[in-house]
């Protein structure tokens, strides 16, 4: 599903300071994976997630999604790709505060032109799976952190993306809510067939995923299945 060939990414933080954030990344992600990019802070895991998700560009190398090169797309095409093919879950929940839970979950579907009936049905389906169906009329600020993150996950998966990219999704949750969230995301992975890629150093995520890709100084130093 995803293939990276010799991907390099640099950040420039004032001359002559150059940070080689990703170093010659060669990687294949198959359909349906439940995978973690792991490593210490600054190792490149979030940068790798961002270039896969077309949130950032790379200086060299190629990135393919379903055999289509996405690394050379212009910004308009990247925006369309993110809307139609990808789902995102971030450490900050990024919910729209003036919209209800139901409206937040259906937001991406509405942007993509789904009918009202399709949105209602799908929102209820994913909300039930994530056990927030009784919160659909609530505003985000009335929910706990764990419930808000479930809403963010529901929004990411509602429009049936091929891949969900999750950057430190448990960082603002206590251990109990983290366990609940990971259990639900694994169920989504199995029932929906969506590939989920995490960037995190959370031990709970490490124990939950099926594949761990470890980075150090922008390079992949380990890759194993468990």
Secondary structure, 3 states (H helix, E strand, C coil): CEEEEEEEEEEECCCCCEEEEEEEEEEEECCCCEEEEECCCCCCHHHHHHHHCCCCCCCEEEEEECCEECCCCCHHHHHHHHHHHEEEECCCCCCCCCCEHHHHHCHHHHHCCCCHHHHHHHHHHHHHHCCCHHHCCCEHHHCCHHHHHHHHHHHHHHCCCCEEEEECCCCCCCHHHHHHHHHHHHHHHHHHCCEEEEECCCHHHHHHCCEEEEEECCEEEEEEEC
